[in-house]
Amino acid sequence: MREKAKERCSEQVQDFTKCCKESRLLMVEKCRKENSALKECLTAYYKDPAFYEECKMEYLKEREEFRKTGVPAKKRLQKLPTNM
């Protein structure tokens, strides 16, 4: 859920990351605005019931697939070597 929300808030994530890289040690002071915008965006998705249901259904689908195959989603999504 966290990763999907970060993808959807990519603009805020990029702004915050850029600010942190530019500010270095002073990022706590200088990047408050960007941090607040990022938190606000992420919180909006976390509280959205439709987004929650979407993530829940995706999780249940992955769990069902794991129970059938015994292969975790990360392993399934990796590409197989082409020189077989």
N, C-alpha and C positions, 0 to 999 in steps of 0.2 A: 504494500500500500504506500509505503514511504517513497519507494523508488518511482512508482507511477506518478505520485504527486510532484516529485522533483522534476520529472519529465515535463509535466504540464505547467510547472512554474519555472521553466528553463530561463526565461528572460530575467526573472528576479535572482535566480541562482547565479547567472552570469554576471549580473550587476554586483552582487555581493562578493563574488570571487574576485572580480576585477578590483574592487575597492580594497579588499584585503591584501591583494598582491601589491597594490600601489602604496598602501599605508603601513604595511609590515607591523612593527611593534605598536603603532598608534591606532591599529584597526578598531580596537574597542571603542575609542572615542569617535573616530572619523566615520565609521561605517554603521552607525546606529540607524540611520534612515533606511539604508539598504537591507539591514538585518530585520527591521520592523516590517518592511514590505514583503520580504521573503516569508517571515513567520505568518503574516496575515494571509498570504496566498496559500501556504501549506495548511493552515488551520481551516481555511474555507473548504478545502477538499476533504480534510479529515472529518469535518462535521456534515458533509453532504451525504445524505442517505443513499442517493443513486450511485455515487462513487463507491461508497462502502459495499453496496450490493454487487457492483461490477467486480470489485476486487475479490469479494467473497466467492462469487461464482467462478472466477478464474482460479482461485485457490482450490476450490472443491474439484474442479475439472483436472487440475494438475495432480491432486491427491488421488483421484480415481485412476488416472493413468499410471501413477506410481504403483498403486496396489495391483494393477493388472500386470505390469511389466517388471516391477522391482527396480526400475532404472529412474534415478532422480531427474527432474526436469533439466537441470544444468547439464547433465551428461547427455541427455537426449538432444539438446539444442546444439551441442558441439558438432562441428563438421567431422565427418569421417575422413581418414586419409584417402587421397585419390590414387595412390600407387599400390593398390591391392592386387 
